[in-house]
Amino acid sequence: MAKKSEKKGKKPHKNKPTSRKYSKYKIEGSKIVKAQHCPRCGPGVFLMDAKDRLYCGKCHYAEFKKK
């Protein structure tokens, strides 16, 4: 018979990473300022801010920044 040295039971709890959506909001004085949203998807989807463009990961919309 094989030796049963492995423990059985519940697995330890792992914390999930927090949502990155909170980084898209900024508080300036008494106003909440949102990052730019996607014109195709609507106000719930934010655009990623790369060094040369704004990009939507959902519908692949891209706006290129002027130099």
N, C-alpha and C positions, 0 to 999 in steps of 0.2 A: 504494500500500500504506500502511496505517495505521502510525503510529510506535508501537513497543512500549516505552514508557517505564515501564510498570507492572512492578513486581518480582513474580516468581512464586516459590513455595516455601512453606515453613512459616509459619504465622501466629504472632505472639508469644504466649507463655503468659500467661493472665490468672488471677490468684488468685481463688478463690471466697470469698465471705464465710463466716465461721465460723458455726457453729450457735448460735442464740440460746437453745438448751436449757440451755447451761451457766450462764446467768444465773438459772435457776430453782432452783439448788442453792446452799446457803450452808453454810459450815463454822463451827460454834460449839464451840470447845474441841476435843474429840475426836469430836464427833458431826457427821453430815451431815444437814442439815435440807432437806427438799424443799418446794417450793411446793405449794399445794393442787391436787389433780388432779380431773378430771371424774368425777362419780359414775356417769354413763352409759357413758362410753368406757373407763374403767379407769385404772390407775395410770401408763400411758405417756403420757397426754395431759394437759397442764397447762392451768389456767384463766388467762385473761388478767385482769390486775388493773387495771380502770379506776377512776376516782374514785368512781363510784356503784354499780358492779356487778362481779361475777366472770363471765367469759364463755368458753365453749368454742367455738373456731372450727370444730371438726370437726362437732359435732352441734347447735350453736347453743343449748346449754343456758345459762341465765343465772340467777345468784343475785344479788338486789339487796341492797345493804348498808343497814343500818338507820342512820338519822340520829341 
